Amino acid sequence: MEVSVKIKEDAVPPYAVIYTEEVTEEVSRAIASLNGEGNHKIFGHRDNKVFLLNYKDIYYFYCEEKKYLLRLKKVFLK
């Protein structure tokens, strides 16, 4: 997908126009993301492995010994 941003002083609030031949899954994801409906994810790591997490799976965050930690509903990552 090609993306272009134009700065206009009168574009308040910001708006987007998508030109497309058809509404594909990529276009639908772009629309959802622009509407704030994208997948909200966060990265965590444990045992030298990186995990992609959904915000809804996070129970709480906290800080301990200068490290940010989080508790998930099912597992613990730092």
C-alpha positions in Angstrom: 0.0 0.0 0.0 1.3 3.4 -0.9 0.9 6.1 1.8 1.1 9.9 1.5 0.7 12.5 4.2 0.0 16.2 3.4 0.2 18.9 6.0 -2.7 21.4 5.8 -3.4 24.0 8.4 -7.1 23.7 7.9 -7.2 19.9 8.4 -8.7 20.0 11.9 -9.6 17.4 12.8 -7.3 15.3 10.7 -9.0 13.1 8.1 -7.9 10.4 5.7 -9.1 9.5 2.2 -8.2 6.1 0.8 -8.3 5.6 -3.0 -8.6 1.9 -3.9 -9.9 -0.3 -6.7 -11.6 -2.6 -4.1 -11.8 -3.0 -0.4 -9.2 -5.7 0.4 -8.3 -7.0 3.8 -5.2 -4.7 3.8 -7.5 -1.7 3.2 -9.9 -2.8 5.9 -7.1 -3.2 8.4 -5.8 0.3 7.5 -9.3 1.8 8.1 -9.7 0.0 11.4 -6.3 1.2 12.5 -7.1 4.8 11.6 -10.3 4.5 13.5 -8.5 3.3 16.6 -9.8 -0.2 16.2 -6.4 -1.8 15.5 -5.0 -4.7 17.5 -3.5 -3.2 20.6 -0.4 -5.2 21.4 2.6 -5.1 23.7 5.8 -7.0 23.6 7.0 -9.0 26.6 10.0 -11.3 27.0 10.8 -14.3 29.1 13.7 -16.8 28.9 15.2 -14.9 25.9 11.9 -15.3 24.0 9.8 -12.4 22.8 6.0 -12.6 23.1 3.3 -10.5 21.4 0.5 -9.8 23.9 -3.0 -8.4 23.7 -3.7 -5.6 26.3 -6.8 -7.4 27.3 -4.7 -10.4 28.5 -2.7 -8.2 30.9 -3.9 -8.3 34.5 -1.5 -5.6 35.8 1.9 -3.9 35.5 4.3 -3.1 38.3 7.9 -2.0 38.9 10.4 -4.0 40.9 14.1 -3.6 41.3 14.1 -1.0 38.4 12.4 -3.5 36.0 8.9 -3.2 34.6 7.0 -6.4 35.1 3.5 -7.5 34.1 1.2 -10.2 35.3 -1.0 -11.8 32.7 -4.1 -13.7 33.4 -2.3 -17.0 32.7 1.5 -16.5 32.7 4.1 -14.1 34.2 6.5 -12.2 31.9 9.1 -9.5 32.4 
